[in-house]
Amino acid sequence: MPDEILTLLEVAGLLKVAEKTVYTMAQRAEIPAFKVRGQWRFKRVDLDGWIEAQKVVQNPSTPKNDPKPSDDEATDRGSRDDH
C-alpha cells in the first residue's frame, strides 16, 4: 500500500522502541508525523526516508583507512592560542 498510514503503536513496533519514545519524538518534530483529531499518525514512506537519513547520520561516508589524529594531536589542536 503506497500511502500506508501508521499509528503510534505500529511505529513503536516498527522501530522497536517504547510508545512514549515515539510520542516524544513526534512532539519534538524529531520524526515525520502529523495529527488527526489529536492522535499522531505517520506515513510509511516518510518513515522509510527518515530511517535512511538516520543511517547516513550514524554512518558518515568517510574512508575507513584515514588515520585518526592521536590523542596528543587532538589535545594540541584544542590548546593552541591563535591570538
C-alpha positions as CSV (number, residue, x, y, z in Angstrom):
1,M,0.0,0.0,0.0
2,P,1.8,3.2,-1.2
3,D,0.1,5.7,1.2
4,E,0.2,3.5,4.2
5,I,-0.6,5.4,7.4
6,L,0.7,4.0,10.7
7,T,-0.4,4.6,14.3
8,L,1.9,5.4,17.1
9,L,1.7,1.8,18.4
10,E,2.6,0.5,14.9
11,V,5.6,2.9,14.6
12,A,6.8,1.9,18.1
13,G,6.7,-1.8,17.0
14,L,8.4,-1.0,13.7
15,L,11.3,0.9,15.4
16,K,11.4,-1.5,18.4
17,V,11.1,1.3,20.9
18,A,8.5,2.3,23.5
19,E,5.3,4.1,22.6
20,K,6.4,7.1,24.8
21,T,9.6,7.4,22.8
22,V,7.7,7.7,19.5
23,Y,5.3,10.1,21.1
24,T,8.1,12.4,22.4
25,M,9.9,12.3,19.1
26,A,6.7,13.3,17.3
27,Q,6.1,16.2,19.7
28,R,9.6,17.4,19.2
29,A,9.4,17.0,15.4
30,E,12.3,14.5,15.5
31,I,10.3,12.1,13.4
32,P,7.9,12.9,10.5
33,A,4.4,12.8,11.9
34,F,1.0,14.6,11.7
35,K,-2.1,14.6,13.9
36,V,-5.6,13.5,13.1
37,R,-8.0,14.8,15.7
38,G,-5.3,14.9,18.3
39,Q,-3.8,11.5,17.5
40,W,-0.4,11.1,16.0
41,R,-0.2,9.4,12.6
42,F,2.8,8.5,10.4
43,K,3.2,8.0,6.6
44,R,5.2,4.8,6.0
45,V,7.1,6.4,3.1
46,D,8.1,9.3,5.3
47,L,9.3,7.0,8.0
48,D,11.3,4.9,5.4
49,G,13.0,8.1,4.2
50,W,13.7,9.2,7.8
51,I,15.2,5.8,8.6
52,E,17.5,6.0,5.6
53,A,18.5,9.5,6.6
54,Q,19.4,8.3,10.1
55,K,21.7,5.7,8.7
56,V,23.6,8.4,6.8
57,V,23.9,10.5,10.0
58,Q,25.1,7.5,12.1
59,N,27.5,6.2,9.4
60,P,29.0,9.1,7.5
61,S,30.7,8.2,4.2
62,T,34.3,8.8,5.2
63,P,37.1,6.5,4.2
64,K,37.8,4.0,7.0
65,N,41.5,3.9,6.2
66,D,42.1,7.6,7.0
67,P,44.4,7.8,10.1
68,K,42.7,9.4,13.0
69,P,44.7,12.0,15.0
70,S,46.3,10.7,18.1
71,D,45.2,11.9,21.5
72,D,48.3,14.2,21.6
73,E,47.5,15.8,18.3
74,A,43.8,16.4,19.3
75,T,44.9,17.9,22.6
76,D,47.5,20.2,20.8
77,R,44.9,21.4,18.4
78,G,42.5,22.3,21.2
79,S,45.1,24.1,23.2
80,R,46.6,26.4,20.5
81,D,46.3,30.1,21.2
82,D,45.6,31.9,17.9
83,H,45.7,35.5,19.4
